[in-house]
Each structure stands twice: as structure tokens, then as C-alpha cells.
Amino acid sequence: MLSADDIECVRGTRRLFSGVSFELDRGECLLVQGPNGSGKTSLLRILCGLARPERGRVLWNREPIAAIADDYRDAFLYCGHANALKDDLTPSENLRALAAIAGRPADGASAIAALEALGVAPLDALPVRALSQGQKRRVALARLALAARRLWILDEPLNSLDADAARTLAALVDEHLERGGIAVLTSHQPIELRTTVRVFAFA
């Protein structure tokens, strides 16, 4: 279970948001919406423990995430709006490097299977610099198919994706939720999920 309790976020002299509270249980998805600059990414970074709220707290299974930092890091996967890929590496090399950094090494076969899930396995002979923006985004999102994490936190995952890739991503999210996972995502674009999505909208 993931919950936010009266979260307030301040950047410099500006209060981005306050009073943000929600609770997500197994199989639930929260879609965070709002205009640019409203605080969507800041909220996701707070949920990941990458930024501290001015007030309030984030809890995982009713425990403050600061008190269970190692266990919490093992429970979630964060995909930011930046792809975080190394241009000189191939797609599978990138996935294996990211898995190793996260403390969950992956073999070549698992990395290729994850790329296949996003439809980019045939591109694995190329360095990432040779890929289009949409293809790079698919490679970055292949981490979802590689890592077994209970919580997915996704910042604008549909950026640069065409309609087919967006449907593939939606299917992955649906499968994750049906297995009892939890997802929090931001998006300016609609995402068609079988699961009912809860929406939190910033003004």
C-alpha cells in the first residue's frame, strides 16, 4: 500500500501544492494530471524519496518511507521523463547496466525478452544514439518488463510513443495491476487501461 499524507511542496519561494493525500492499494492506479509547472514531477520525486516534502509524509505499507529506505527502494521502479540511457551502449546493454545499478543484475536473455515486450528487440545491434526518440523511449520503458517491482512510478511514459507503443505500454500496466501491483503516472495524453484509474488533478 502506498499513501501520501497531507503532502506540501515548496520550490524556492513558491508553493507548488499542499494538502495532497491519497491511498493506493494492490491493483490500483493513480493518474496525476495538471499543466506544466503545477508540480506533477515534484510529487513523483517526493513519492520516490528523491525530494523531501515541506510538510506531510509518504508511507509504504503504513511505514514512513524514510524509515524503510532500503526495503522501499527494492519495492518501486521509477521511470522519469528523461530516458537515462547511455548513447554508446546497445539497448540490452543499457537495460543490464540499469538493472545492475538497481542491485538486480539481469542476463542477456532477460534483457532481450524485455525489449521484445516493447517491440524493440530487433534494434539491439545498434547503439542507442542511432535510435529515434520513440525507440529510445521504448527501450527505457522496457525496464518495466525486466524488473519485478510492486510499485511503478512513471513520469510522462507516453512521451514520444506512437499509438502502437502506447497500447503496448497500457497492456503492460494492466498486467502489472492485475498481478496486484500499484502504479502512479503522469501524462498529458490519455492512456487506455482496462483497470479503473483514479485521477488526481492539479489546477
N, C-alpha and C positions, 0 to 999 in steps of 0.2 A: 504494500500500500504506500502510495506517495501522497503527501499532503503539504499544503502551504498554509501557514497560519499568520494572517494579518501582515503580509509582506509589504514593505515600503522600500522604494528605491530612489536614491538621490544621486545625481551626477553633477559635480561641481556645485553650483548654487540652484540647480533646477531639480524639482521633484518630478520624476518621471511618472510614478504611480504610487498609490498607497492602498491599504486595505484589501490586498489580493489574498483571497482564501479559497481553497478548493481541496477536495479529497478524491483520489482515484484509486479504485480497487482493481483486482485482476480482470483483464478483458476490457478495460475502459480506455478511451482515447479522448484527449483534450486538444482542441484546435484553438490556438491563440491567434487572434486577428487584430488588426489595427493599422493605422497609417505609419509610414516611415518615421522613425524618431519617437514613437509612442512608448517604447520600452519592451518590445517583444523579445529581442535578443538579450537584453539585460535580464529579463525574467528567466529565460532559459539558462543563462550563465549562473544565476543565483540557484536555480534548481540543480545544476551540476556541481555546485560548491566552488565554482571558479570566481565568484564575486560574492561579497557579503551584503546582505540587506541592511538598510539603515535601521529597520525595525522588523520584528517578526522572525519566523524560523521555518525551515524546511525539514520535514520528518519522513523517514523511510521506515515502514513498519512500526510507526509511532515512536521512533527514536530520532533525536536530532541528528542530522547527517554529520555534523562536526564531531559527534561523539562516536560515530561508527564509520569513520572516513574510509578505512581500507575495505570493509565489507560493502560499503555503498559504491565505491569505485568499481568493485567487481560486479555490481548489480546492473549498472547502466552503461549505455553506449551513446555518446554524443556525436552527432554529425552536424558541424557548423555550416554556415553559408559558404565558407571557403572550403575548397576540396581537400587541402592539406596533403597534396601529392607531390612527390619528387619527380621533376621532369625527366631526369636521366634514367629512371627506373621503368621497367615494364609494369603493366597493370598488376600482374600477380606478385611481382617483387614489391610493389607498393603495399599490397594487402598484407604480405607476410611481414614486412617491416613494421607496419602499423600494429599488427597482432603481437609482434614481439615487444614493442614499446608498451602495449597494454598488459603485458605479462601473460599472454595466452598464445604462445607460438603456434603457427599453422604450417602444415606441409603444403607442397606444391599442388597436390591433387585437390585439397580442400579449397585452396585459393582459386584454382581453375573452376571448380564447381560453383563457387560464389559468383565468379564473373559470368558463368553460363546463366545463372539465375537472373542477371541483369542484361543478358544479351550481348556482352562484350568480350567473351572468351576468344573469338577469332582475332581480336586485336592484340593479343598478348605478345606477339612477336615485335611489336612496336614500342618505342619509348613513349611515355605519356605526353611528351611535348608534341608528338605528331598527331594527337587526337583532337577532335573538335571539343568545344565546351560541353556539349551534351554528352559526348562519350566519356569525358573526364568525370562528369557528374555521376554517370552510371558506375564508373569504377569506384568512386568514393562511396557510393551507396551500397556497393557490393559487400562492404563491411557488415551490413545488416544480415546478409545471408551467411556470413562466415562466423560471426560471433553470437554465441548463445547468451544473451543478456535479457534480464526480465524487464528492464525499462529502456525504452528508446526515446531519446530527446533529439528532435530533428528540426533544424533551423532552415526554413525555406527549401525543403528537399526537392520541390518540383522545379526549382530554377534550372533553366536550360534544357529541360526534358521535353521531348516531343510527346504526342498523345499516346503512342505505344508504350514508351518508357514510363509515363505517368500511370498507365494502367498496370504495368508490371510492379511498380512501387506500391500501388494501392493493394495489389494482391499480397505482397509481402507483409504489409502492415496488417491486413486482415488475418493472415495466417498467424502472425505473432499474437494478435489479440485473442484469436480462437484457442491458442495454446495457453492462455492465461497471462499473457504479457500485458504491459501497460505502455502507452505511447503518449507523448506530448509533442506537438509540432506546430510550427508557424507556417503560414502560406498565404500569399496574395491570390493564389489560384484555387479553384475548387478541387477537392480530392474525393473521388467516388469510392466510399467504403461500404461494405455490407453491414458493418457494425455501426450502431448509432453513435454519432460523435457529439460530445459536449463542446460548446463554443464559449470561449471567454474573449470578449471584445474590449480592447482599449479604445477610448474616444479619440 
